[in-house]
């Protein structure tokens, strides 16, 4: 369960990183997996921000007027992206041994939970969301 207030995706990412950090002694490849996920999430956040800016510019050029609702939505996306980037930067700067002090219910995440989190986060990716279109083509 995810507590309210904080970004749900960010909490799931924390839980997954906790699990990976906890089990790096068992499987050394988890160190690579942890770094890969951090890099991929940072890239996704950057791409999401760029798409929001591009869509805002496209709307402005096609309509010629600003809509307060669209600007607010883009502002919210930018704010959320910056908070996610800040979180990921803090994780990158934190040494793996220090990361254990930041754990959020580390004993609550086991292998099955980690697999479920990975599947959920993967389902949010653009390829997974458009998989039916790829199959149809």
C-alpha positions in Angstrom: 0.0 0.0 0.0 1.1 3.5 -0.8 0.5 6.3 1.7 -1.1 9.5 0.4 0.6 12.8 -0.1 3.8 11.7 -1.9 4.0 10.7 -5.5 2.9 7.0 -5.9 5.4 6.3 -8.6 8.2 7.7 -6.5 7.3 5.5 -3.5 7.2 2.4 -5.7 10.6 3.4 -7.1 12.0 3.8 -3.5 10.6 0.4 -2.6 12.2 -1.3 -5.6 15.5 0.4 -5.0 15.4 -0.6 -1.4 14.9 -4.2 -2.5 17.7 -4.1 -5.0 20.1 -2.5 -2.5 19.1 -5.0 0.2 19.9 -8.0 -2.1 23.1 -6.8 -3.8 25.2 -9.1 -1.6 23.3 -12.1 -2.9 23.4 -11.2 -6.6 26.0 -8.7 -7.9 24.0 -8.1 -11.0 21.4 -6.2 -8.9 23.9 -3.3 -8.6 23.7 -2.9 -12.4 19.9 -3.2 -12.3 19.7 -0.6 -9.7 21.8 1.9 -11.7 19.9 1.0 -14.9 16.6 1.8 -13.3 17.8 5.1 -11.8 19.1 6.1 -15.2 16.0 5.0 -17.1 13.7 6.8 -14.7 15.8 10.0 -15.0 15.6 9.7 -18.8 11.8 9.1 -18.7 11.3 12.1 -16.5 13.4 14.3 -18.9 11.5 12.9 -21.9 8.1 13.6 -20.2 9.2 17.2 -19.6 10.3 17.7 -23.1 7.1 16.3 -24.5 5.1 18.7 -22.3 7.1 21.7 -23.4 6.8 20.6 -27.1 3.0 20.0 -26.9 2.6 23.4 -25.2 4.6 25.1 -28.0 2.6 23.3 -30.7 -0.7 24.4 -29.1 0.5 27.9 -28.8 1.7 28.1 -32.4 -1.5 26.5 -33.8 -4.0 28.5 -31.8 -2.1 31.6 -31.2 -3.6 32.0 -27.7 -2.6 30.8 -24.2 -5.0 28.7 -22.2 -4.5 29.0 -18.5 -5.5 25.4 -18.0 -2.8 24.1 -20.4 -0.2 26.3 -18.8 -1.1 25.1 -15.4 -1.0 21.5 -16.5 2.5 22.0 -18.0 3.6 23.7 -14.8 2.4 20.8 -12.8 4.2 18.4 -15.1 7.4 20.4 -14.8 7.1 20.6 -11.0 6.5 16.8 -10.7 9.4 16.1 -13.1 11.7 18.3 -11.0 10.7 16.6 -7.8 11.4 13.2 -9.4 14.7 14.3 -10.7 15.6 15.7 -7.3 14.7 12.3 -5.7 16.8 10.4 -8.3 19.8 12.8 -7.8 19.6 12.2 -4.1 19.6 8.4 -4.7 22.6 8.7 -7.0 24.6 10.8 -4.5 23.8 8.4 -1.7 26.3 5.5 -1.3 24.7 2.1 -1.2 25.7 1.6 2.5 24.1 4.9 3.4 21.0 4.1 1.4 20.0 1.5 4.0 19.2 4.4 6.4 16.7 5.8 4.0 14.7 2.6 3.7 10.9 2.8 3.8 9.5 -0.5 5.1 12.3 -2.6 3.6 11.1 -5.7 5.3 7.7 -5.3 3.6 9.1 -5.8 0.1 10.0 -9.3 -0.9 10.8 -10.9 -4.2 7.1 -11.2 -5.3 6.4 -7.6 -4.3 9.5 -6.5 -6.2 8.3 -8.4 -9.3 4.8 -6.8 -9.0 6.4 -3.3 -8.7 8.5 -3.9 -11.7 5.5 -5.1 -13.8 3.5 -2.1 -12.7 6.2 0.4 -13.5 6.9 -1.3 -16.8 3.2 -1.0 -17.7 3.5 2.7 -17.4 6.1 2.9 -20.1 5.1 4.1 -23.6 6.0 0.8 -25.3 3.8 -1.2 -22.9 0.9 1.1 -23.4 1.1 0.9 -27.2 1.9 -2.8 -27.4 -1.4 -3.7 -29.0 -0.7 -1.2 -31.8 2.7 -2.8 -32.5 1.1 -6.3 -32.6 -1.7 -5.1 -35.0 0.9 -3.5 -37.3 
